[in-house]
Amino acid sequence: MPNLPLLDKTTAPGPAADLLAQAEKKLGRLPNSFRAMANSPALLQAYLGLSGALAGGTLPAGVRDQLALTVAQYNGCSYCLSAHSYLGEHVAKVSPDELERARHATSADPHTAAVLGLADAIVRTRGHVGAEVLDKARADGVTDSEIAEIVGQVALNVLTNYFNVLSDVDIDWPVVVTV
């Protein structure tokens, strides 16, 4: 049983109802994670805003899903592993093989591998990566713009990982568990 109630457009407080309706219209469904976030309209608005802003960045959707898997695996968030495995495969069209690799911060694509390696270093060190890690990422083709964006993506995913683990919402995606 979830630790927070799951709200919908009819039970959410004022602004959260509008945010849920917008999210449902955009996604074609209303994930349990969003329904739990709706307990705080400010949180839901912040999540949707940051997620939307980063979606307009330089990292493609598939790489963002792969990065989300790297972070979710480390943080033990089965909800996010499930959501981003589904979205990565069915929306961003990333191969199941690549999605599995992403859980271990690797990829057959050298640039994606560099992005995931940096994201993994950031999450594991809580941002205290050394100059050598940044130098290696740059040598592997990661731009300064991408480095900044990777930090934003890690932060967004840590937020959702912690929220979903704490709220213990039921997984409403095909289930993938941490190992």
MARGU-121545 format. One record per atom (N, C-alpha, C, CB): x, y, z. Coordinates in steps of 0.001 Angstrom, whole numbers, plus 500000, padded with zeros to 6 digits. Atoms other than C-alpha are relative to their C-alpha. Last residue first. Glycine has a CB too. Layout:
! MARGU-121545
XYZ/...
END
This chain:
! MARGU-121545
499289501239499652/519325493316491241/501291500330500699/500277499145498751/498568499844499835/516767496089490896/500603498652500379/500324501074501068/499519499829498636/513338495126489656/501511500160500024/499581498817500868/498565500303500052/511600495648486339/500506500255501416/500783500890498903/499096499927498850/507795495540486331/501426499544499666/499451499157501134/499459501364499905/505763496332483222/501181500011500987/500453499465498577/499279500270501242/504458499777484195/500375498515500034/501287500936499841/501043500113501025/501960500708486930/500612499939498592/499020501190500101/499418499838501333/504351500081489803/498919499735498965/501220499045499791/500060501217500794/502428500548493041/500558500295498612/498543499455499914/501149500130500891/503587503618494909/500074498679499253/499935501179499008/500323501405500207/506056503154497743/498753499815499139/499810499314501333/501465500078500079/505990506861498687/499514498581499753/499485500911498898/500672499583498764/509566506738499951/498492499810499930/500314501452500299/499634500966498959/510955504689497043/499259500341501291/501541499992500238/500711501256500246/509002506763494538/500347498924501014/500306499497498612/501439499836499797/510129510094495996/499277498662499843/499430501033499010/500264499864498569/513755509034496354/498501500118500266/500737501223500568/499636501252499312/513922507786492792/499636500071501469/501504499708499846/501070500981500222/511963510774491428/500324498667500665/499770499791498498/501279499540499438/514290513299493049/498923498934499822/499555501324499333/499873500245498564/517415511283492197/498705500425500697/501227500768500593/500222501422499748/516167511274488610/500194499618501456/500919499182499145/501400500326500264/515761515038488394/499717498539500352/499651500273498521/500800499410498917/519157515590490040/498520499661499843/500186501526500033/499737500792498781/520866513158487652/499127500528501134/501521500059500401/500697501283500154/519180514857484688/500204499111501225/500490499272498735/501441499770499870/520294518298485870/499209498707499908/499524500968498931/500230499703498580/523872517090486382/498508500221500243/500817501251500446/499917501289499307/523749515525482902/499776500204501497/501376499321499742/501298500665500157/522603518890481507/499960498644500717/499686499809498513/500978499271499182/525662520670482890/498638499307499959/499868501461499515/499629500233498598/527956517995481456/498994500686500917/501440500517500289/500508501314499594/526052518139478154/500343499701501457/500571498903499092/501458499893499948/526675521864477831/499380498685500462/499439500398498623/500314499321498741/530329521298478706/498493500183500161/500707501365500066/499796498550499996/530520518807475863/499685500591501368/499132500666498928/501090499357499262/530943515043476221/500315501492500093/499818499364501433/500939499262500840/533242513780473456/498838500656500708/499470499107498999/500914500947500645/535220511001475168/498879500701499232/499400499071501040/499188500727500987/538037513452475952/499148498999499220/501169499269500697/499741499081501119/535415515638477656/500804499311498901/500750501255500493/501275499804500694/534238512715479789/500192500914498784/498943500600500965/500277501218500780/537853511835480605/498698500144499228/499933498763500923/499064500024501130/538620515423481642/499754498779499116/501457500001500506/500490499035500988/535476515493483795/500901500026498764/499915501404500620/501253500560500515/536535512304485582/499433500928498934/498969499788501147/499661501077500932/540115513561485939/498756499362499398/500833498940500702/499690499427501306/538881516832487438/500306498907498980/501182500965500110/498722499297500164/537384514901490325/500181500513498581/501158499082500366/499133500645500984/533768514021490874/501270500827499858/499278499843498623/498592499737499702/532195515181494132/500918499259499029/500324499593501443/499508498808500668/528660515370492771/501461500302500198/499234501141500441/500874498879499626/527084512901495194/500568501323499482/499824500061501537/499176499109499173/530047510581494585/499204501192500516/501206500492499205/499258500780499001/527928507661493321/500826500883500939/500915499005499304/500926500511498989/525408509932491577/500755499249501103/498952499075499347/500653498910499272/528038511990489781/499118499453501114/499167500866499042/499008499401499094/530186509000488822/499372501100500843/501190500565499202/499743500969498937/527144507201487389/500992500560501013/500529498682499412/501186499990499130/526139510284485410/500205499059501183/498732499592499205/499956498770499217/529708510544484062/498806500072500954/500020501228499070/498892500111499057/529729506902483009/500112501235500876/501304499773499256/500438500855498888/526285507283481467/501087499833501049/499577498633499479/501053499295499266/527381510232479330/499576499199501220/498787500268499091/499339498909499275/530620508482478324/498994500789500831/500724500938499020/499245500602498900/528734505293477417/500696501070500831/501029498997499461/500978500334498962/526295507378475374/500698499375501195/498922499045499452/500440498729499399/529231508843473460/499000499744501117/499375500924498933/498978499372499155/530856505434472910/499552501312500665/501225500264499174/499680498722500624/527660503706471687/500994500748500897/498703500850499761/499192500334501167/527692500076472872/500401501272499254/499232499045499064/500723499958501264/526470501409476220/500948499571498894/499419501420499722/499236500288501203/527466501206479859/499097500088498776/500656498611500091/499290498801500476/526252502657483145/500901499718498803/500830500588501123/498626500167499506/525256499249484604/500909501101499451/500552498609499608/500123500259498560/521504499838484262/501376499883500645/499184498716500252/500115498711499305/522359501355480892/499867499821501501/498805500782499470/498647499453499805/523517497954479635/499952501285500828/500676500275498635/499358500827498966/520022496560480180/501410500507500288/500046498515499562/500647499635498729/518496499453478252/500609499196501144/498464499758499930/499434498723499566/521023498920475456/499392500448501330/499772501076498927/498590500220499660/520047495255475152/500643501269500549/500776499512498772/499963500593498658/516324496127475257/501430499733500479/499203498700500014/500072501460499963/516927498360472224/500026499483501446/501164499389499197/498689500511499615/516134502060472534/499875498478500121/500507500654501352/499529501050500910/512986503084470622/501452499574500245/499858500471498578/498728499517500553/512392506371472507/500654498982499053/500963500334501138/500146498625500458/508704505554473053/501287500480499329/499631500922501175/501206499800500801/508453501785473389/499809501418499476/498817499626500803/500232500953501086/511935500785474525/498863500419499085/499710498636500567/498816500113500841/513021503787476566/499773499093498807/501161499491500808/499931498803500837/509512504433477854/501194499943499049/500085501254500873/501136499975500921/509147500850479101/500104501188499039/498676500063500784/499807501139500896/512624500627480610/498882499988498963/500032498660500795/499047499609501040/512167504156481947/500399498839499098/501236500591500633/500503498918500864/508966503313483817/500964500288498855/499769501281500822/501128500484500789/510151499961485186/499520501057499012/498853499582500917/499476501003500924/513548501160486362/498894499517499072/500614498812500770/499335499279501087/511830504236487804/500658499044499009/501045500958500566/501009499239500746/509404502129489863/500651500686498801/499307501049500915/500645500870500983/512151499647490794/498924500732499196/499388498797500698/501385499583500247/514161502387492507/499381499156498881/499941501506499633/500928501073499640/517316500886494023/498538500358499802/500214499609501419/500849499605498870/519331504121493985/498966498950500384/499298501283499676/499163499679498843/522134502703491812/499149500292501235/500902501200499688/499357501241499567/519677501051489423/500825500265501253/500893499413498872/500987500818499282/517566504204489286/500602498693500499/498804499702499100/500231499403498684/520583506369488378/499031499138500822/499447501438499851/498738500033499252/521733504178485477/499774500475501431/501073500874499307/499789501389499567/518127503671484362/501287499848500801/500034499066498790/500943500266498906/517486507422484284/500161498579500526/498554500226499531/499436499354498813/520638507853482190/499098499751501207/500181501523499765/498867500827499588/519256505325479703/500646500568501255/501035499898498869/500535501219499379/515942507189479606/501122499089500472/499094499247499017/500572499592498705/517740510507479010/499408498789500715/498911501095499804/498870499849499078/519836508799476314/499503500435501369/501025501019499453/499477501331499676/516664507639474588/501153500059500979/500443499293498742/500902500709499087/515075511078474805/500550498642500402/498633499829499360/501214500591500583/518047512793473162/499206499199501029/500367499099498819/500009501460499873/520459514886475257/498700499437499418/500161499574501491/499254500655501072/520780518424473888/499980498474500076/501418500474500022/498542499863500029/518118520153475935/500628499221498860/500595499542501311/499637499096501085/514378520568475338/501503500209499874/499328501324500199/500389500670501247/513591517488477425/500332500875498788/498491499662500015/498895500870500401/515561519198480204/499689499227498721/500327499029501119/498860499165500401/512991522002480364/501150499126499509/500469500889501178/500292499376501294/510075519579480383/501154500832499489/498768500862500102/500014501070500994/511552517478483185/499768500578498605/498913498957500338/498610500390500227/512355520585485191/500089498922498927/500640499504501303/499248498888500575/508840521977484781/501436499620499680/499986501179500943/500404499849501400/507042518676485322/500778501109499309/498506500282499907/499571501170500762/509023518000488495/499674500175498515/499329498726500548/498539499953500114/508585521534489841/500516498835499161/500651499977501394/499675498929500939/504844521522489097/501518500086499781/499454501352500515/500400500461501325/504431518142490801/500347501049498945/498492499686499969/499088501051500439/506432519315493800/499662499550498587/499950498810500960/498693499381500258/504499522596494140/501001498960499499/500539500683501277/500012499377501321/501157520792493743/501347500643499655/498895501046499931/499378498684499935/502109518674496747/499994500594498599/501453499919500576/500238499595498612/499804515670497145/500657501348500286/500532498930500977/501072499006499966/499988515641493347/499610500391501420/498787499472499269/499401498662499947/503310513822493666/498945501091500135/500840500250498755/499495499822498633/501335510649494471/500637501383500150/501028498888500355/501178499940499129/499291510907491259/500419500169501461/499137498727499835/500558498646500103/502456511733489332/498817500168500945/499567500302498552/499021499077499442/504105508520490568/499471501437499981/501319499910499224/500191499936498547/500951506543489862/500972500966500666/500160498616500610/499229500934499175/501321507369486163/499749500197501503/501486500159499704/499607499287498789/498470509252484435/500735499030500927/498757500624500713/500288500762498783/497967508145480850/500486500812501192/500678498583499968/501041500954500348/498055509579477330/499616499091501154/500441499172498840/499513501379499981/501390511188478154/498975498974499515/500429499645501388/498715500123500682/500598514791477160/500445498547499886/501059500808500731/500212499677501413/496898514699478063/501292499795499208/499499501456499844/500738501111500604/497624512912481326/499788500236498511/498648499807500700/499086501137500111/500293515461482239/499311498818499319/500516499585501390/499007499695501041/497981518380481489/500934498816499765/500820501246500386/500716500037501279/495138516843483511/500962500270498844/498847501031499991/500257501405500319/497508516131486389/499293499868498654/499159499345501106/498727500597500387/498767519725486331/499822498527499616/501019500133501142/499672499503501342/495191521058486348/501294499373499488/500126501535500010/500970500599500912/494270518863489319/500291500425498565/498565500396500396/499529501343500333/497495519887491086/499051499313499028/500153499157501268/499081499987501134/496483523552490886/500491498612499596/501176500864500322/499976498958501020/493405523056493055/500966499867498857/500264501221500628/500242498602499633/493995520062495388/500214500926498806/500918500416501160/498778499219499742/493763516644493751/499647501424500391/500921500005498761/499710499949498561/490566514614494153/501222500839500343/500199498608500526/501184499617499221/488894515022490736/500283500134501489/498903498990499793/500456498650500353/492021515120488584/498820500459500846/499618500051498534/500279499858501426/493454512130490385/499438501393499765/499009498899499496/501060499063500358/495152511563493693/499746499951498499/500366501433500440/499907499727501434/497139508566494860/498797500849499609/500056498671499160/501170500302500830/497410508712498634/500267500345498535/498767500769500509/500721498756500291/500902508665500123/498791499637499154/500919501053499264/499873499164498805/502662505724501795/499366501376499824/501459500158500364/499166498792500073/501426503411499059/500009500782501310/499512500900498876/500850498819500000/500000500000500000/500897501246500000/499032499997501235/
END
